[in-house]
Amino acid sequence: MAADASQAAAVIAQGRRREGAEAFEHHVAPHANTLLTAARSAVDAMPPARHHAAWRELIDDMAHATGQIHRIRSTPTGQPEPDASRVRHLQLWPYVLAWAERSFIISDLAGQHRPTSPPLTREEQQLWTHRAQAGWRRGDLDVDDVWYSADTELITLAHLVEYGEQTVVVLAGELGSEQMRVLGHYDTVAKAVDASPPPVPAGVLTPDVAPFAPQAPSAEAPVARLVRQVDEARHTEDVYMALLDAVDDSGFSRGPLPRLVELLDRAAAFTDALETKQGQRSAARLSVLARQLGALREEIESAAEGLGAGVLPPHRTPRPVFHVLPAPPAPAPPAGPAAPHTPGAARRR
């Protein structure tokens, strides 16, 4: 049985490597160098920021991966088919996987090369900012998307509802803050996106994030999946969904918290059925804990609703896959022999 499972896992892994290599060859390889060049020039044209060095390292990392992919694809393996393809896919996999995990950085940077709409006049911006602030206070500003611009400014695309009609507005600054201002207003989301400052790569929670890496089996698979979803999140929407999934109490896909409440209720029923004083005391404690978890579920739902729309700042960059930062240089040795120690004058008290 174990051998069959191991063989099945090997077949699945082999299929993933083949599909990944073929997808890269057809969809990414023809454009990889163009994307990398565009990403580099975009960073060079941006106002200076602390995370640009990390972006450049990631671009170099993907350039290294691209070079290795080209080398592997053009070097004969010296074996007949299908063994040659299997060996090549195995060699390609680390570099194809790196592109899959870091391509959002390259594509977002390459996408900086597009014009944006001219700014509003001062009077028009003040008018629309006042309307957006009033809509925010009424709860009539419905957020569609949020990102950071090359100026490291938070950009929000939202629907402003006024008198039953909706206008798509693009705002800069944190919603509800004094710095919030309207950059433009449009009839459709598509027009608003085209006219807005393009998004730079969102940040990551941990620098070693690897969303496509195989995960070891976990005894708490449902909880582990939710934790992984948060670890890989770049926008609050993913965290919001993970929290709601954790407390979901509807249908077949009940979350881990309601299941834990059910476990406590069942355990309380069992201990009460023992018909002993100790069992009754334990049942009462378990019932109280179940009610507390029920209240906790409502608190988690409220906290999830309060997350709002957000995105991790761009300075939270992932770590390069293949390149590491050079170690700092060792301190230089003294220029000459150390001077002999001579006692100084006694210090007065």
WOWO-V705289 format. One record per pair of residues at least 12 apart in sequence whose ideal C-beta (glycine too) atoms are under 7 Angstrom apart, sorted by the first residue. I is the first residue (numbers start at 1). J is the second residue. D is the distance in whole Angstrom. If there is no record, write none. Layout:
BEGIN
I,J,D  I,J,D
END
This chain:
BEGIN
14,86,7  17,89,4  17,90,6  17,93,5  18,89,5  20,93,7  20,96,5  20,97,7  20,100,7  21,89,5  21,92,5  21,96,6  24,69,7  24,96,5  24,99,6  28,99,6  29,69,7  32,66,5  33,66,7  35,106,5  35,107,7  35,110,5  36,59,6  36,62,6  36,63,5  36,66,7  36,106,7  38,110,4  38,113,6  39,59,5  39,106,5  39,109,4  39,110,5  40,59,6  42,109,5  42,110,7  42,112,4  42,113,6  43,55,5  43,56,6  43,109,6  46,150,5  47,150,7  47,151,6  49,152,6  50,315,6  51,314,6  51,315,4  51,317,5  54,317,4  55,105,7  55,109,7  55,317,7  57,320,5  57,323,6  58,102,6  58,105,5  58,317,7  58,320,6  59,106,7  60,323,6  61,320,4  61,321,6  61,322,5  61,323,5  62,98,7  62,99,6  62,102,6  62,106,6  64,322,5  64,323,6  65,95,4  65,98,5  65,99,6  65,322,6  68,95,5  69,92,6  69,95,5  69,96,7  72,88,6  72,91,5  72,92,5  97,212,6  98,321,4  98,322,7  100,212,5  101,210,6  101,211,6  101,212,6  102,318,7  104,201,6  105,201,4  108,199,6  108,200,6  108,201,4  109,201,7  111,198,5  112,150,6  112,198,5  114,198,6  116,195,6  116,196,7  116,197,6  117,184,6  117,195,4  120,184,6  125,181,6  125,182,6  128,169,7  128,182,4  128,185,6  129,180,7  129,181,5  129,182,5  131,160,7  131,162,7  132,160,6  132,169,6  132,171,6  132,180,7  132,182,5  133,180,7  135,160,5  135,161,7  135,162,7  136,175,6  136,176,6  140,160,7  140,161,4  141,158,5  141,160,6  142,158,6  142,159,4  142,161,7  143,156,6  143,158,5  143,309,4  144,157,5  144,158,6  144,159,7  144,189,6  145,157,5  146,309,5  146,310,6  146,311,5  147,199,3  147,202,7  147,311,6  148,199,7  148,200,5  148,311,6  148,313,6  148,314,5  149,197,4  149,200,7  150,197,7  150,200,6  152,314,7  153,172,5  154,172,7  154,173,6  154,174,6  155,170,7  155,172,6  155,196,6  155,197,6  156,171,5  156,175,6  156,309,7  157,170,6  157,189,7  157,192,6  157,193,7  157,196,7  158,171,7  167,185,5  168,185,7  168,186,5  168,187,7  168,188,6  168,189,6  168,192,4  169,182,5  169,185,5  170,183,5  170,184,5  170,192,5  170,196,5  171,183,7  183,196,7  200,314,5  201,314,6  202,234,4  202,235,7  202,311,5  202,312,5  202,314,7  203,234,7  203,312,3  203,313,5  203,314,6  203,315,7  203,316,3  203,317,7  204,234,6  204,312,6  204,316,6  204,318,5  205,231,6  205,233,7  205,312,7  206,231,6  207,317,7  207,318,5  207,319,4  208,319,6  209,231,6  209,232,6  209,318,6  211,232,5  215,228,7  222,256,5  223,256,5  226,242,5  226,245,6  226,246,6  229,242,4  230,242,5  234,311,6  234,312,5  235,310,7  235,311,5  236,307,5  236,308,7  236,309,6  236,310,4  239,307,6  240,304,5  240,307,5  243,300,6  243,304,4  244,304,6  246,300,7  247,297,5  247,300,5  247,301,6  257,293,6  257,297,5  260,293,6  261,290,5  261,293,5  261,294,6  264,286,5  264,289,5  264,290,4  264,293,7  265,290,5  267,286,5  268,283,4  268,286,4  268,287,5  268,290,7  271,283,4  271,286,7
END
